[in-house]
Amino acid sequence: MTNINKRDYQLLLEKKGKRIEQSIRKVNKGYPIQYLIGNVNFFGYEIIVNRNVLIPRFETEQLVEETLKLLPKNQKLKILDLGTGSGCIAITLKKEIVGAEIIAIDKSLRALMVAKKNAKLNNVLIKFIRQDIKKPIPGKFDLIISNPPYISKDDDIMPIVKKYEPRIALFAKDGGLYFYRLILNNYYNKLNKNGVIALEIGALQKESILKIVKEVMPKAKVICKKDYAGKDRFVFILNNV
């Protein structure tokens, strides 16, 4: 018996053929089916995934959706994606925003290899750079976007996530706030006037992150939004000064 839906079963059958039963046994033991299929649909685009990258979630699709609502239309934008992973955010923004110039960084070489494959698959040109978020990229940007690691090492998470997805993309020090503090301190002065910092956050981190924003960018306008499950999930910081 298996709890795989018909669509995923068909995709798995096409991918694994005669090894389908072996693959089903792996799924039943908790192995992510997305890694077995080898790709996911993100915002209507095919994104390759393997164990070197985080599996894109619906919440991150909503991060992109809400971000697009805040950006000016008919204007060439310069965008920075911090911790790009599979490249799903950068690729979607490149497809959705005509003429956007996008730089995407990640310190994982293996993740960047996946991201580059995804850019080629989706026929987009993105500048990928292997670099730690701690070292700011030169220049200024209209949008700085990130879904950074935000799970505290003390948090309970699904065993399937903890066991199989890359820990580097999941966990952060300082109660999960490490990368938010780092991004805001290192990149707030990288925003153009009316630029936006767009962040996906943990459901219980809103107040802590707003406190950091107030310390670093006291005059910025802040917009918080909930995900479709009603949980605090997104923070948008607008450099309107």
HUBELMO-V958095 format. One record per residue. RES is the residue in one letter. SS is DSSP state (H for helix, E for strand, L for the rest). BURIAL is I if it has 16 or more other ideal C-beta (glycine too) atoms within 10 Angstrom, else O. Layout:
BEGIN
RES | SS | BURIAL
RES | SS | BURIAL
END
This chain:
BEGIN
M | L | O
T | L | O
N | L | O
I | L | I
N | L | O
K | H | O
R | H | O
D | H | I
Y | H | I
Q | H | O
L | H | I
L | H | I
L | H | O
E | H | O
K | H | O
K | H | I
G | H | O
K | H | O
R | H | O
I | H | O
E | H | O
Q | H | O
S | H | I
I | H | I
R | H | O
K | H | O
V | H | I
N | H | O
K | L | O
G | L | O
Y | L | I
P | L | I
I | H | I
Q | H | I
Y | H | I
L | H | I
I | H | I
G | L | O
N | E | I
V | E | I
N | E | O
F | E | I
F | L | I
G | L | O
Y | E | I
E | E | O
I | E | I
I | E | I
V | L | I
N | L | I
R | L | O
N | L | I
V | L | I
L | L | I
I | L | I
P | L | I
R | L | O
F | H | O
E | H | I
T | H | I
E | H | I
Q | H | I
L | H | I
V | H | I
E | H | O
E | H | I
T | H | I
L | H | I
K | H | O
L | H | O
L | L | I
P | L | O
K | L | O
N | L | O
Q | L | O
K | L | O
L | L | I
K | E | I
I | E | I
L | E | I
D | E | I
L | E | I
G | L | I
T | L | I
G | L | I
S | L | I
G | L | I
C | H | I
I | H | I
A | H | I
I | H | I
T | H | I
L | H | I
K | H | I
K | H | O
E | H | I
I | L | I
V | L | O
G | L | O
A | L | I
E | E | I
I | E | I
I | E | I
A | E | I
I | E | I
D | E | I
K | L | O
S | L | I
L | H | O
R | H | O
A | H | I
L | H | I
M | H | O
V | H | I
A | H | I
K | H | O
K | H | O
N | H | I
A | H | I
K | H | O
L | H | O
N | L | I
N | L | O
V | L | I
L | L | O
I | L | I
K | E | O
F | E | I
I | E | O
R | E | O
Q | L | O
D | L | O
I | L | I
K | L | O
K | L | O
P | L | I
I | L | I
P | L | O
G | L | O
K | L | O
F | E | I
D | E | I
L | E | I
I | E | I
I | E | I
S | E | I
N | L | I
P | L | I
P | L | I
Y | L | I
I | E | I
S | L | I
K | L | O
D | L | O
D | L | O
D | L | O
I | L | O
M | L | O
P | H | O
I | H | O
V | H | O
K | H | O
K | H | O
Y | H | O
E | L | I
P | L | I
R | H | O
I | H | I
A | H | I
L | L | I
F | E | I
A | L | I
K | L | O
D | H | O
G | H | I
G | H | I
L | L | I
Y | H | I
F | H | I
Y | H | I
R | H | I
L | H | I
I | H | I
L | H | I
N | H | O
N | H | I
Y | H | I
Y | H | I
N | H | O
K | H | I
L | E | I
N | E | O
K | E | O
N | E | O
G | E | I
V | E | I
I | E | I
A | E | I
L | E | I
E | E | I
I | L | I
G | L | I
A | L | O
L | L | O
Q | L | I
K | H | I
E | H | O
S | H | I
I | H | I
L | H | I
K | H | O
I | H | I
V | H | I
K | H | O
E | H | O
V | H | I
M | L | I
P | L | O
K | L | O
A | L | I
K | E | O
V | E | O
I | E | O
C | E | O
K | E | O
K | E | O
D | L | I
Y | L | O
A | L | O
G | L | O
K | L | O
D | E | I
R | E | I
F | E | I
V | E | I
F | E | I
I | E | I
L | E | I
N | L | I
N | L | O
V | L | O
END
